[in-house]
């Protein structure tokens, strides 16, 4: 939220205030989608278990110890939520989970195929009792078809979708990014589907089932390559280069491990670079076609110029000349970037176990209903409060369930 906003506006409820989400999802794709709802005011109740931790609670880096409440990965994916711990291997635990689901507007899950159905918490069961319920299922390959039982993670989707084949450098093997891109792209599509489903429910009074697929999400991002392959144009890894402009890449600058990204898209931009660098025009490189035919020569000219300048000086000069450029920043620099500080994209929030840590905010601003990013929940921290206020259980009821191992 921009600090310049009026105080009355800053206190406005989020756009999704009044919406309750029962969130069975874990790891990356599901939690990141429901985070978007939580940051915009929805009450997102994350169902967890101490016996079978969400794997993201065990993913480094850790802050102030390596316990289940100290994972930066978990914090990133679960801001503004509540955590309720239930033993789903116990029938009474399943019944409590079902009551929470039926008391919600939406249920979200990304378990293995058929898991919730076997527990009696699947779409057919829940929608029969709550016809206006929305249920969202996020999986690698979708809930129907020959790969419906396919299990994996974001990198599985990256490989199967074709992303790995076009990522990397010419002559090298298919490449997996060091970040599970399928777990990042899918939540964006998933969040749109969730809001659309809630709008349908508001307008019609009827619920629906949303089948969100990581493979299909990844293919949205790869559609140009897919269309080219369909036309008989073989696609492969081309590193930092592009098929339609040159030079395009990351170039070394003066200093230790300093780099600047440069994209020269047109002949006019190429001439602007030559003027900036004080170089004569080479007729062979004067056109996009000529530079695409000899990318190494064009890249060498850019690299020879950037090596003589600091990263920031190179960026400033290129941008002033009308050439798209951007300095390459590491994580620390990004966290201290003045533009991102101004936008409040990752303000420090007090976390009970980790202290003052950054919690990433939504990547857009809504003037009348600003988002509010709250700390990620401690494991099971909200169990008693949620069960009392949502289901009407008494303190004695909750203590008995905890003693019996139903709540864990």
C-alpha positions in Angstrom: 0.0 0.0 0.0 1.4 3.4 -0.9 1.9 5.5 2.2 0.6 8.5 0.4 -2.9 7.0 0.3 -5.5 8.7 2.6 -6.0 7.2 6.0 -9.7 6.5 5.4 -8.8 4.7 2.1 -6.1 2.7 3.8 -8.6 1.2 6.2 -11.0 0.1 3.5 -11.8 -3.7 3.6 -10.1 -5.8 1.0 -11.9 -6.6 -2.3 -12.6 -10.2 -1.1 -13.6 -9.4 2.4 -16.4 -11.7 3.5 -15.1 -14.7 1.4 -14.1 -17.8 3.2 -11.7 -20.3 1.6 -11.0 -23.8 3.0 -7.5 -24.4 1.7 -6.2 -28.0 1.6 -3.4 -27.1 -0.8 0.3 -27.4 0.0 3.8 -26.8 -1.4 3.7 -24.1 -4.1 1.0 -23.9 -6.8 -2.1 -24.0 -4.6 -0.8 -21.9 -1.7 0.4 -19.2 -3.9 -3.0 -18.9 -5.6 -4.9 -18.7 -2.3 -2.3 -16.2 -1.0 -3.6 -13.8 -3.6 -7.1 -14.2 -2.2 -5.9 -13.8 1.4 -3.9 -10.7 0.7 -7.1 -9.1 -0.7 -9.2 -9.8 2.3 -10.5 -13.3 2.0 -10.4 -15.5 5.1 -8.2 -18.3 4.0 -8.1 -21.3 6.4 -5.1 -23.5 5.7 -5.7 -27.1 6.7 -2.5 -28.7 7.9 -1.2 -31.6 9.9 1.8 -31.9 12.2 2.1 -35.6 11.3 2.4 -34.8 7.6 3.9 -31.3 7.3 3.4 -29.2 4.2 6.7 -29.8 2.5 7.2 -26.1 2.0 7.7 -25.7 5.8 10.8 -27.8 5.3 12.3 -25.9 2.4 15.2 -23.5 3.0 16.3 -20.8 3.5 15.4 -20.7 7.1 15.3 -17.7 9.4 16.1 -18.0 13.2 16.3 -21.8 13.1 15.1 -24.6 10.8 11.7 -25.4 12.4 8.4 -25.6 10.5 7.7 -22.0 11.3 11.0 -20.6 9.9 10.9 -21.3 6.2 11.2 -18.3 4.0 9.6 -20.3 1.2 6.5 -21.0 3.3 6.2 -17.4 4.3 6.4 -16.3 0.7 3.4 -18.6 -0.3 1.2 -18.2 2.7 0.8 -14.6 3.8 -2.4 -13.4 5.5 -3.7 -17.0 6.1 -4.9 -18.9 9.2 -3.5 -22.4 10.0 -5.7 -25.2 11.5 -4.1 -28.5 12.2 -6.3 -31.6 11.7 -5.5 -35.3 11.6 -7.2 -36.5 8.4 -6.4 -40.1 9.2 -8.9 -39.9 12.0 -12.6 -40.1 11.1 -13.5 -37.2 13.5 -10.8 -35.2 11.9 -12.3 -35.8 8.5 -15.7 -34.7 9.8 -14.3 -31.5 11.2 -12.5 -30.8 7.9 -15.8 -31.4 6.1 -17.7 -29.0 8.3 -15.1 -26.3 7.6 -15.3 -27.0 3.9 -19.1 -26.7 4.0 -18.9 -23.5 6.0 -16.8 -21.9 3.3 -17.4 -20.3 0.0 -14.6 -22.1 -1.8 -12.5 -25.2 -1.2 -9.0 -25.5 -2.8 -6.8 -28.6 -3.1 -3.8 -29.9 -5.0 -3.4 -33.4 -3.5 -2.8 -36.5 -5.5 -5.6 -37.7 -7.8 -8.6 -39.0 -5.8 -7.2 -38.3 -2.4 -10.0 -36.1 -1.1 -12.6 -38.3 -2.8 -11.3 -41.3 -0.8 -11.7 -39.2 2.4 -15.3 -38.2 1.5 -14.2 -34.6 0.9 -14.3 -34.6 -2.9 -16.4 -32.4 -5.2 -19.3 -34.8 -5.7 -19.8 -35.2 -2.0 -19.4 -31.6 -0.9 -21.4 -30.0 -3.8 -24.3 -32.4 -3.1 -24.6 -30.9 0.4 -23.6 -27.4 -0.6 -24.8 -26.6 -4.2 -23.3 -23.1 -4.2 -19.8 -24.3 -3.2 -16.9 -23.5 -5.4 -14.1 -26.1 -5.5 -10.7 -25.6 -7.2 -8.4 -28.4 -7.9 -4.8 -27.7 -9.0 -2.7 -30.6 -10.5 0.1 -31.3 -12.9 -2.0 -32.6 -15.8 -5.6 -32.0 -14.9 -8.2 -34.2 -13.3 -9.3 -35.9 -16.5 -7.6 -37.7 -19.4 -4.8 -40.2 -19.7 -2.4 -38.3 -17.4 -5.0 -37.5 -14.7 -3.1 -39.6 -12.2 0.3 -38.0 -13.1 2.1 -36.8 -10.0 4.9 -34.3 -9.8 6.0 -30.8 -9.0 6.6 -27.6 -10.9 9.6 -28.8 -12.7 7.7 -31.9 -13.8 5.3 -29.6 -15.6 8.2 -27.6 -17.0 9.7 -30.7 -18.5 6.5 -32.2 -19.9 5.2 -28.9 -21.2 8.2 -28.4 -23.4 9.7 -25.5 -21.5 12.9 -27.4 -20.6 13.6 -28.2 -24.3 13.7 -24.5 -25.3 15.5 -23.4 -22.1 19.3 -23.5 -22.0 22.1 -22.9 -24.5 22.6 -24.2 -28.1 24.1 -27.6 -28.2 23.4 -28.3 -24.5 20.9 -30.6 -22.9 17.4 -29.6 -22.0 17.5 -27.3 -19.0 15.4 -27.0 -15.8 15.4 -23.6 -14.2 16.6 -23.6 -10.6 13.1 -22.4 -9.7 10.0 -24.5 -10.3 8.4 -22.2 -12.9 5.2 -24.2 -13.1 4.6 -23.5 -9.4 4.9 -19.8 -10.2 2.9 -19.5 -13.4 0.0 -21.7 -12.4 -1.1 -19.7 -9.4 -1.6 -16.6 -11.6 -4.0 -18.5 -13.8 -5.5 -20.2 -10.7 -6.2 -17.0 -8.9 -8.0 -15.6 -12.0 -10.1 -18.8 -12.1 -10.9 -18.5 -8.4 -12.1 -14.9 -8.7 -14.2 -15.8 -11.8 -15.8 -18.7 -10.1 -16.7 -16.6 -7.1 -18.2 -14.0 -9.4 -20.3 -16.7 -11.1 -21.5 -17.9 -7.7 -22.4 -14.3 -6.7 -24.4 -13.8 -9.9 -26.1 -17.2 -10.2 -26.1 -18.6 -6.7 -24.6 -21.8 -8.1 -21.2 -23.4 -7.4 -18.8 -24.9 -9.8 -15.7 -27.1 -10.1 -12.5 -25.5 -11.4 -9.9 -27.9 -12.9 -6.6 -26.0 -13.0 -3.7 -27.7 -14.8 0.0 -26.9 -14.6 0.8 -28.3 -18.0 -1.8 -26.1 -19.6 -0.6 -23.1 -17.7 2.9 -23.6 -18.9 1.7 -24.1 -22.5 0.1 -20.6 -22.4 3.6 -19.2 -21.9 5.1 -21.4 -24.6 2.4 -20.9 -27.3 4.7 -19.2 -29.9 7.1 -22.2 -29.8 4.2 -24.6 -30.0 2.8 -22.8 -33.1 6.2 -22.7 -34.7 6.6 -26.5 -34.2 3.2 -27.0 -35.7 4.3 -25.1 -38.7 7.4 -27.3 -39.1 9.8 -24.8 -37.6 12.1 -26.6 -35.2 12.5 -24.9 -31.9 15.4 -25.4 -29.6 17.4 -23.7 -26.9 19.0 -20.4 -27.9 20.3 -19.1 -24.6 19.8 -15.4 -24.1 19.2 -14.7 -27.7 16.0 -13.9 -29.5 14.7 -15.1 -32.9 13.5 -11.6 -34.0 16.0 -9.1 -32.7 19.8 -8.9 -32.1 21.8 -8.4 -30.1 19.8 -9.5 -27.1 21.5 -10.8 -23.9 23.3 -10.1 -20.7 26.6 -8.4 -21.0 29.6 -8.0 -18.6 30.4 -4.7 -17.0 33.3 -3.3 -15.1 33.5 -4.6 -11.5 33.0 -8.0 -9.8 30.3 -10.1 -11.4 28.5 -7.0 -12.8 26.1 -7.4 -15.7 23.6 -5.4 -17.8 20.8 -6.8 -19.9 20.5 -5.2 -23.4 17.8 -5.7 -26.1 18.3 -3.9 -29.4 15.1 -4.4 -31.4 15.3 -2.2 -34.4 17.9 -0.7 -36.8 17.3 2.7 -35.3 18.2 1.4 -31.8 21.3 -0.3 -33.3 22.4 3.0 -34.8 21.7 4.7 -31.5 24.1 2.2 -29.9 26.8 2.8 -32.5 26.5 6.6 -31.9 26.7 6.1 -28.1 29.7 3.9 -28.4 31.4 6.1 -31.1 31.5 3.2 -33.6 31.3 3.3 -37.4 28.4 1.7 -39.1 29.1 -1.8 -40.4 26.8 -2.4 -43.4 26.7 -6.2 -42.6 25.1 -5.4 -39.2 23.0 -2.5 -40.2 19.8 -4.5 -40.4 18.0 -6.9 -38.0 18.5 -9.7 -40.6 22.2 -9.0 -40.8 22.6 -9.0 -37.0 20.5 -12.2 -36.7 22.9 -13.8 -39.2 26.0 -12.8 -37.2 24.8 -12.4 -33.6 28.3 -13.0 -32.2 29.8 -10.0 -34.0 27.0 -7.7 -32.7 27.2 -9.1 -29.2 31.0 -8.6 -29.1 30.6 -4.9 -30.0 28.1 -4.4 -27.1 30.2 -6.4 -24.7 33.4 -4.4 -25.5 31.5 -1.2 -24.7 29.8 -2.5 -21.5 33.1 -3.9 -20.1 34.5 -0.3 -19.9 31.6 1.0 -17.7 30.0 0.2 -14.4 26.7 -1.6 -14.5 24.7 1.4 -13.4 26.5 3.8 -15.8 26.0 1.4 -18.7 22.2 1.1 -17.9 21.8 4.9 -17.6 23.6 5.6 -20.8 21.7 3.0 -22.8 18.3 4.1 -21.5 19.1 7.7 -22.3 19.8 6.6 -25.8 16.4 4.9 -26.1 17.8 1.4 -25.9 16.0 -1.1 -23.6 18.4 -2.0 -20.8 18.4 -3.2 -17.2 21.0 -3.8 -14.6 21.2 -7.4 -13.2 20.5 -7.3 -9.5 21.0 -10.0 -6.8 18.5 -10.7 -4.1 19.9 -8.2 -1.6 19.8 -5.4 -4.3 16.2 -6.3 -5.2 15.1 -6.1 -1.6 16.7 -2.6 -1.3 15.6 -1.3 -4.7 14.1 2.2 -4.2 11.4 1.6 -6.7 10.2 -1.6 -5.0 10.5 0.1 -1.6 8.3 2.9 -2.9 5.8 0.3 -4.2 5.8 -1.6 -0.8 6.1 -4.9 -2.6 7.9 -6.5 0.2 7.6 -4.6 3.5 9.0 -6.1 6.7 6.3 -7.6 8.9 6.7 -9.0 12.4 6.6 -12.8 12.3 6.3 -14.6 15.7 9.1 -17.0 15.0 11.2 -15.2 12.4 11.1 -11.6 13.6 11.1 -8.8 11.1 11.0 -10.5 7.7 9.8 -9.4 4.3 6.4 -10.7 3.1 5.8 -10.3 -0.6 2.6 -8.3 -1.5 0.4 -8.6 -4.6 1.9 -7.3 -7.8 -0.9 -4.7 -8.4 -2.6 -1.9 -6.5 -6.4 -1.3 -6.1 -7.2 2.3 -5.2 -10.4 1.7 -3.2 -9.7 -1.8 -1.8 -6.0 -2.0 -1.1 -4.4 -5.3 -0.2 -3.2 -5.9 3.4 -0.4 -8.4 3.7 -0.4 -10.2 7.1 2.3 -12.5 8.5 2.3 -16.2 7.4 0.7 -18.4 10.1 2.5 -20.5 12.7 1.6 -24.2 12.4 -1.8 -24.7 13.9 -1.9 -21.2 15.5 -5.5 -20.6 14.6 -7.0 -24.0 15.3 -8.9 -23.1 18.5 -10.1 -19.7 17.3 -11.4 -21.0 13.9 -13.1 -24.0 15.4 -14.8 -21.9 18.0 -16.0 -19.1 15.7 -16.7 -21.0 12.5 -18.0 -24.3 13.9 -19.1 -23.3 17.3 -17.0 -25.8 19.2 -16.3 -25.1 22.9 -12.9 -24.9 24.5 -13.7 -28.2 26.2 -14.6 -29.8 22.8 -11.3 -28.6 21.4 -9.2 -29.8 24.3 -10.8 -33.2 24.1 -10.1 -33.4 20.3 -6.5 -32.4 20.9 -6.0 -34.9 23.6 -7.5 -37.6 21.4 -5.1 -36.7 18.5 -7.9 -35.5 16.2 -6.4 -32.0 16.2 -2.6 -32.2 15.7 
